[in-house]
């Protein structure tokens, strides 16, 4: 009797173990076949500003009125086949209110309208397989920046410009400053420059409006303000007003 109970108990244990093995095997095979039929290696969205002036490509970020090319590179494997553009549909969405449905086109061009006040663009992409209906998604955020400018000191004897540290020696007498704009959609020569030194307007160079020359003269030693109003007459939203501190030393 005791042996019969032990045999029955052993059979139940073996049955439970066999059931566990079957469930585990089924789950593993299901995962294996799903992975074999649909596997995403990578999806990468990239972008480039197309209308940045050549002199500003070091800092190539979009501003108001920028034209951006947005594209995707990807590798998706379904049923042991690497999908091509002909095998999928692309749906591009630009938040918050614009949607682009573009079949068989992994690249499109977008114009930025900063008048809407946004500081960034959220670009979302949905790739849908025509064969299986599987959907793959990716999104990125593209910053929209404001115009910027840095000052360079110009050395006439060497015909070189280098970063301006804000200090001027009175012995230099005539001093040349060059404005280096960033994040505009026009060349620096086509921008409008308005210079003021210690509150007084000073004229920029007729040949190089981004450069201003002034005579230190008999100004006392100390700190002064150099202000620049910089604007793009072709796009009113591209402008800045910036004040720099200049220290005249002995």
C-alpha positions in Angstrom: 0.0 0.0 0.0 2.8 2.3 0.9 4.6 1.5 -2.3 1.5 2.2 -4.3 1.2 5.7 -2.7 4.9 6.4 -3.4 4.5 5.3 -7.0 1.4 7.6 -7.4 3.3 10.5 -5.9 6.2 9.9 -8.2 4.0 9.8 -11.3 2.4 13.1 -10.3 5.8 14.7 -9.9 7.0 13.3 -13.3 3.8 14.6 -14.8 4.3 18.1 -13.4 7.9 18.1 -14.6 6.9 16.9 -18.1 4.2 19.6 -18.3 6.7 22.3 -17.2 9.1 21.0 -19.9 6.4 21.2 -22.6 5.4 24.8 -21.6 9.1 25.9 -21.5 9.8 24.3 -24.9 6.7 25.8 -26.5 7.6 29.3 -25.1 11.2 29.0 -26.3 10.2 27.9 -29.8 7.5 30.7 -30.0 10.1 33.3 -29.0 12.7 31.8 -31.4 10.4 31.8 -34.4 9.1 35.3 -33.7 12.6 36.6 -33.4 13.5 34.8 -36.7 10.5 36.3 -38.5 10.9 39.9 -37.2 14.1 41.3 -36.0 15.1 45.0 -35.9 18.9 45.6 -36.1 18.7 49.4 -36.0 16.8 52.5 -37.0 18.6 55.8 -37.1 17.2 59.2 -38.0 19.7 61.9 -39.0 19.3 65.4 -40.2 21.3 68.2 -41.9 20.7 72.0 -42.3 20.8 72.6 -46.1 20.8 76.4 -46.2 23.4 77.3 -43.6 26.1 79.7 -45.0 29.4 77.9 -45.7 31.1 80.0 -43.0 28.7 78.8 -40.4 28.8 75.1 -41.0 31.0 74.5 -37.9 27.9 75.3 -35.8 25.2 73.7 -38.1 22.0 73.9 -36.1 18.6 75.0 -37.4 17.1 78.4 -36.8 14.0 80.2 -38.1 13.7 79.7 -41.9 16.3 76.9 -42.0 15.7 74.1 -44.5 16.4 70.7 -43.0 16.8 67.3 -44.8 15.7 64.5 -42.5 16.4 60.9 -43.4 16.6 57.4 -42.0 18.9 54.4 -42.2 17.7 51.1 -41.0 18.0 47.4 -41.2 15.0 45.2 -40.6 14.9 41.5 -41.1 11.6 39.6 -41.5 11.3 35.9 -42.4 15.1 35.9 -43.1 14.7 38.7 -45.6 16.3 42.2 -45.2 13.6 44.7 -46.0 14.2 47.4 -48.6 12.4 50.7 -49.1 10.0 49.0 -51.5 8.9 46.6 -48.8 7.8 49.3 -46.3 5.7 52.4 -45.9 7.1 55.4 -44.1 5.0 57.8 -42.0 6.8 60.9 -40.8 5.2 63.1 -38.1 6.5 66.5 -37.1 5.0 67.6 -33.7 2.8 69.2 -32.8 0.6 69.7 -35.9 2.2 68.5 -39.1 2.1 65.0 -40.5 3.8 63.7 -43.6 2.8 60.3 -45.0 5.5 59.4 -47.5 5.5 56.0 -49.2 8.9 54.6 -50.2 10.8 57.8 -49.3 13.3 57.5 -46.4 14.3 61.2 -46.8 12.2 64.4 -46.9 12.9 68.2 -46.6 11.3 70.5 -44.0 11.3 74.3 -43.6 11.4 75.7 -40.1 8.9 78.4 -39.2 10.0 79.9 -35.9 7.0 82.2 -35.9 5.2 79.4 -34.1 7.5 79.9 -31.2 8.8 76.4 -30.9 12.3 75.7 -29.4 12.5 72.2 -30.9 11.0 69.8 -33.4 10.1 66.3 -32.5 10.4 64.1 -35.5 8.7 60.6 -35.3 9.0 57.9 -37.9 6.8 54.8 -38.3 8.1 52.1 -40.6 5.3 49.6 -41.5 6.1 46.3 -43.3 3.9 45.7 -46.3 4.3 42.0 -45.9 3.6 41.3 -42.2 2.1 44.6 -41.1 4.7 44.9 -38.3 5.4 48.5 -37.2 8.7 49.8 -36.1 9.1 53.3 -34.6 11.8 55.8 -33.9 11.8 59.5 -32.8 14.3 62.3 -32.2 14.3 65.9 -31.0 15.9 68.5 -33.2 16.8 71.8 -31.3 16.0 75.2 -32.8 18.4 77.8 -31.7 18.6 81.6 -31.6 21.2 83.6 -33.6 24.5 84.1 -31.9 27.7 86.1 -32.4 31.3 86.1 -31.1 33.9 88.8 -31.4 37.3 88.3 -33.0 40.3 90.7 -32.8 41.8 91.4 -36.2 45.6 91.9 -36.5 46.3 94.0 -39.6 50.0 93.2 -39.6 49.4 89.5 -39.8 46.0 89.6 -41.6 44.7 87.2 -38.9 41.8 87.2 -36.5 41.6 85.4 -33.2 39.3 85.3 -30.2 38.9 88.7 -28.5 39.4 88.5 -24.7 37.9 91.9 -24.0 41.1 93.8 -23.2 42.6 96.6 -25.3 45.9 98.2 -24.7 45.9 102.0 -25.2 49.2 101.7 -27.0 47.3 99.9 -29.8 45.5 103.2 -30.7 43.5 101.8 -33.6 41.7 98.6 -32.8 39.8 96.3 -35.2 37.0 94.0 -34.1 35.2 91.4 -36.3 31.8 90.0 -35.5 31.4 86.3 -36.3 27.7 85.4 -36.5 26.3 81.9 -36.1 22.8 80.5 -36.7 21.7 82.8 -39.5 20.6 81.8 -43.0 22.4 84.5 -44.8 26.1 85.1 -45.3 27.7 87.5 -42.8 28.2 90.2 -45.4 24.5 90.3 -46.1 23.5 90.9 -42.5 22.8 94.3 -41.0 25.2 95.5 -38.3 24.7 98.5 -36.0 27.6 99.2 -33.6 27.8 101.4 -30.5 30.8 102.1 -28.3 29.9 103.3 -24.9 26.5 104.4 -26.2 27.7 106.2 -29.3 27.1 104.8 -32.7 30.2 104.0 -34.7 30.4 103.1 -38.4 31.5 99.6 -39.6 33.8 99.1 -42.5 32.1 99.8 -45.9 33.9 96.8 -47.4 33.4 94.5 -44.4 30.3 95.5 -42.4 31.0 92.8 -39.9 34.2 94.7 -38.9 34.5 97.9 -36.9 37.6 100.0 -36.3 37.9 102.6 -33.7 40.6 104.8 -32.1 41.1 104.4 -28.5 42.3 108.0 -28.3 42.4 109.5 -24.9 39.7 107.4 -23.4 40.5 106.9 -19.7 41.5 103.4 -18.5 38.6 101.3 -17.4 35.6 99.4 -18.7 33.4 100.3 -21.6 30.5 98.7 -23.5 30.6 97.6 -27.1 27.1 96.8 -28.4 26.0 95.2 -31.6 22.5 95.0 -33.1 22.6 92.3 -35.7 19.7 91.3 -38.0 18.9 89.5 -41.2 16.8 91.8 -43.3 15.5 88.8 -45.3 14.1 87.2 -42.1 12.9 89.5 -39.3 12.9 86.7 -36.7 16.7 86.4 -37.1 18.2 89.2 -35.0 20.1 89.7 -31.8 21.2 92.6 -29.6 24.4 91.8 -27.6 26.6 93.9 -25.4 30.3 93.1 -24.7 32.5 94.6 -22.0 35.8 96.1 -23.1 38.6 97.0 -20.7 41.1 99.6 -21.8 44.5 98.9 -20.2 47.8 100.8 -20.1 
